[in-house]
Amino acid sequence: MDFQEMTCKYFFGSDNRSIPYLDTLIEKYDSIKVVTTEPRNTGRGRQILSNPVEDYCSSNNVECTYFSNSKYYDDMDFGICVSFGSIFSNDFLNRHPSIFNIHLSILPDLLGPSPVETTILNGDTLFGYTIFKIINEVDKGPILFQNKIDIVNNYSSNVYKELAEDFKINFENIDFNSSLKEQVGEVTKSFKFTKNDYLITNEDSLIMAKNKIKAFDVLGPAFIKYESKIIKIHKYTESNSNFTYKLKDGILNLDEITPEGKKRMKANDYMRGLQ
């Protein structure tokens, strides 16, 4: 029995990066059971808000339940996990041995939470993803499928989109019952970024500043401190701009920004407003 014939498919996901993969499964199958994380206190007002996957399920009439390591999904034949906000316990994995994770690098390169952003910061345009069986060691399970993609427009938002589209194209040709292979090669890691990592300063090189803007397009955005204000930077331009920022080896021309206390706008429009 191959994956397409299995009667019950589960999907584990929490944030916006999960949704394109869930969308692919929903297009292929009539019934998908989604497991996500419970609402959490977020924002300055500490409001209790549902996550993007739960909102998606509510809007698309998809069954959705909250995750707990104590649960036993006895009807699960197969599961796919993408950008899920909880960690599976060893006991849970023993009860559910057929859960596969989609990791956005060619493992064992760039284990950890931020492989796309790390690849961009390294100045690379070769990306990829790995589908592997989840075991009790993070990102170290045996591999089912891998694919590499060269993405020249390597703003992280576009990279996430391109990888999800490639998964959609290849999905029907992936045999989820085929034999797995062990990970081979040099192990490298990515790490969780903080807001301080998004900051561009005069001590950054022009290349590093551009890479930060592209890398933190989703997690950030990158930002500068300009005349005692925070200016979020969504895009830079290779053309001349009225809003420039001096770096240690060149000038960064800003294109799209969000000034402190304002909406997203063109950098040139912001500078005209200051005149």
CORTA-V92664 format. One record per backbone hydrogen bond with DSSP energy under -1.0 kcal/mol. NH is the residue of the N-H (numbers start at 1). CO is the residue of the C=O. E is the energy in kcal/mol with one decimal. If there is no record, write none. Layout:
# CORTA-V92664
nh->(NH & NH)
co->(CO & CO)
e->(E & E)
This chain:
# CORTA-V92664
nh->(5 & 10 & 11 & 12 & 13 & 14 & 15 & 18 & 22 & 23 & 24 & 25 & 26 & 27 & 28 & 29 & 33 & 34 & 35 & 36 & 40 & 42 & 46 & 47 & 49 & 53 & 55 & 56 & 57 & 58 & 59 & 60 & 62 & 65 & 67 & 71 & 74 & 76 & 77 & 79 & 80 & 81 & 82 & 93 & 94 & 95 & 96 & 100 & 101 & 102 & 103 & 105 & 107 & 109 & 111 & 118 & 119 & 120 & 121 & 122 & 123 & 124 & 127 & 129 & 130 & 131 & 132 & 133 & 134 & 140 & 143 & 144 & 145 & 147 & 149 & 151 & 154 & 156 & 159 & 160 & 161 & 162 & 163 & 164 & 165 & 166 & 167 & 168 & 169 & 170 & 171 & 173 & 174 & 178 & 181 & 188 & 190 & 197 & 198 & 200 & 204 & 209 & 210 & 211 & 212 & 213 & 214 & 215 & 216 & 217 & 220 & 223 & 224 & 226 & 229 & 231 & 232 & 233 & 234 & 235 & 237 & 245 & 247 & 248 & 252 & 254 & 255 & 256 & 257 & 258 & 262 & 265 & 267 & 270 & 271 & 272 & 273)
co->(2 & 78 & 33 & 80 & 35 & 83 & 83 & 15 & 18 & 19 & 20 & 21 & 22 & 23 & 24 & 25 & 9 & 63 & 11 & 65 & 49 & 47 & 43 & 42 & 40 & 14 & 51 & 52 & 53 & 54 & 55 & 56 & 57 & 34 & 36 & 68 & 72 & 73 & 8 & 98 & 10 & 100 & 12 & 89 & 90 & 91 & 92 & 79 & 132 & 81 & 130 & 103 & 105 & 106 & 188 & 114 & 115 & 116 & 117 & 118 & 120 & 119 & 149 & 147 & 103 & 145 & 101 & 142 & 99 & 137 & 181 & 131 & 131 & 129 & 127 & 125 & 152 & 214 & 155 & 156 & 157 & 158 & 159 & 160 & 161 & 162 & 163 & 164 & 165 & 166 & 167 & 170 & 171 & 175 & 143 & 108 & 111 & 194 & 195 & 223 & 201 & 205 & 206 & 207 & 208 & 209 & 210 & 211 & 212 & 214 & 216 & 198 & 231 & 229 & 226 & 224 & 258 & 222 & 256 & 256 & 253 & 252 & 250 & 204 & 245 & 243 & 235 & 235 & 265 & 232 & 259 & 257 & 255 & 266 & 267 & 268 & 269)
e->(-1.4 & -2.0 & -2.3 & -2.8 & -1.6 & -1.4 & -1.1 & -1.8 & -1.9 & -2.9 & -1.5 & -1.8 & -2.5 & -1.9 & -1.3 & -2.2 & -2.6 & -1.9 & -3.2 & -2.6 & -1.3 & -2.9 & -1.3 & -1.5 & -1.9 & -1.4 & -2.2 & -2.4 & -2.5 & -2.3 & -2.1 & -1.6 & -2.3 & -2.5 & -2.5 & -1.6 & -1.4 & -1.9 & -1.1 & -2.0 & -2.1 & -3.0 & -2.7 & -2.2 & -2.1 & -1.7 & -1.5 & -2.8 & -2.9 & -2.3 & -3.0 & -1.6 & -1.2 & -2.0 & -2.8 & -2.1 & -2.2 & -2.0 & -2.5 & -1.7 & -2.0 & -2.1 & -3.2 & -1.8 & -3.1 & -3.2 & -2.2 & -2.5 & -2.6 & -1.6 & -3.6 & -3.2 & -1.6 & -1.8 & -2.9 & -3.1 & -2.0 & -2.8 & -2.2 & -2.8 & -1.5 & -2.8 & -2.6 & -2.0 & -2.2 & -2.0 & -2.2 & -2.0 & -2.0 & -2.3 & -1.8 & -1.4 & -1.6 & -1.7 & -2.2 & -1.7 & -3.8 & -1.3 & -1.3 & -2.9 & -1.7 & -2.4 & -2.2 & -2.4 & -2.4 & -2.0 & -2.1 & -3.1 & -2.5 & -1.0 & -1.6 & -1.9 & -2.2 & -3.1 & -1.2 & -2.6 & -2.3 & -3.1 & -2.7 & -1.7 & -2.6 & -2.0 & -3.1 & -1.8 & -2.8 & -2.4 & -2.4 & -1.4 & -2.9 & -2.2 & -2.4 & -3.1 & -3.2 & -1.8 & -2.1 & -2.1 & -1.7)
